[in-house]
Amino acid sequence: MQDKTTPEDQKNQQKKDRFEGLHNYAKYSGLAFQMIAIILITVWAGTKLDKLFLMETPVFTIILSLFGVAAAIYTAVKDFIKIK
């Protein structure tokens, strides 16, 4: 059996594949920026709380940064499952 695709069909498929690649790139780069933002906000909040309570050791920074990493991973996994 012979494949009955025309050159126009092949060109349309190439455009579709290219668009799909750009679409995936946008989704995953947005996810990365979202993770970075979550971590940076929690670390910033931790440093502000340490300064507010005059802490010698950065307890709030450590706790909130670990929380931020966990929240970023949770968000990434949740979004990744939703994407698939």
C-alpha positions as CSV (number, residue, x, y, z in Angstrom):
1,M,0.0,0.0,0.0
2,Q,1.3,3.4,-0.9
3,D,1.1,6.5,1.3
4,K,-1.2,9.1,-0.3
5,T,0.2,12.2,1.4
6,T,0.6,15.3,-0.7
7,P,3.5,17.8,-0.4
8,E,1.0,20.2,1.0
9,D,0.0,17.7,3.7
10,Q,3.7,17.2,4.6
11,K,4.2,20.9,4.8
12,N,1.2,21.3,7.1
13,Q,2.5,18.5,9.3
14,Q,5.9,20.2,9.6
15,K,4.2,23.4,10.6
16,K,2.1,21.6,13.2
17,D,5.2,19.8,14.6
18,R,7.1,23.1,14.8
19,F,4.2,24.8,16.6
20,E,3.9,21.9,19.0
21,G,7.6,22.2,19.8
22,L,7.2,25.9,20.5
23,H,4.1,25.3,22.6
24,N,6.0,22.8,24.8
25,Y,8.9,25.2,25.2
26,A,6.6,27.9,26.4
27,K,4.8,25.6,28.8
28,Y,8.0,24.3,30.4
29,S,9.9,27.6,30.5
30,G,6.8,29.2,32.2
31,L,6.9,26.4,34.7
32,A,10.6,27.1,35.5
33,F,9.9,30.8,36.0
34,Q,7.0,29.9,38.3
35,M,9.3,27.7,40.4
36,I,12.0,30.3,40.6
37,A,9.4,32.9,41.7
38,I,8.0,30.7,44.4
39,I,11.5,30.0,45.9
40,L,12.6,33.6,45.7
41,I,9.5,35.0,47.3
42,T,9.8,32.5,50.2
43,V,13.5,33.2,50.8
44,W,12.8,37.0,50.6
45,A,10.0,36.6,53.2
46,G,12.3,34.6,55.4
47,T,15.0,37.2,55.4
48,K,12.5,39.9,56.2
49,L,11.1,37.9,59.1
50,D,14.6,37.3,60.4
51,K,15.3,41.0,60.3
52,L,12.0,41.9,61.9
53,F,12.5,39.5,64.9
54,L,16.3,40.3,65.1
55,M,17.2,36.7,64.8
56,E,21.0,35.8,65.0
57,T,20.5,32.6,63.1
58,P,18.4,32.7,59.9
59,V,15.7,30.3,61.2
60,F,12.8,31.8,59.2
61,T,15.0,31.9,56.0
62,I,15.9,28.3,56.3
63,I,12.3,27.1,57.1
64,L,10.7,29.2,54.4
65,S,13.3,28.4,51.8
66,L,12.7,24.7,52.4
67,F,9.0,25.3,52.3
68,G,9.4,27.2,49.0
69,V,11.4,24.4,47.4
70,A,8.7,21.9,48.5
71,A,5.9,24.2,47.2
72,A,7.8,24.7,43.9
73,I,8.2,20.9,43.4
74,Y,4.5,20.3,44.3
75,T,3.4,23.0,41.8
76,A,5.7,21.6,39.1
77,V,4.4,18.0,39.6
78,K,0.8,19.2,39.6
79,D,1.3,21.3,36.5
80,F,3.2,18.5,34.7
81,I,0.4,16.0,35.4
82,K,-2.1,18.5,34.1
83,I,0.0,19.2,31.0
84,K,0.1,15.5,30.1
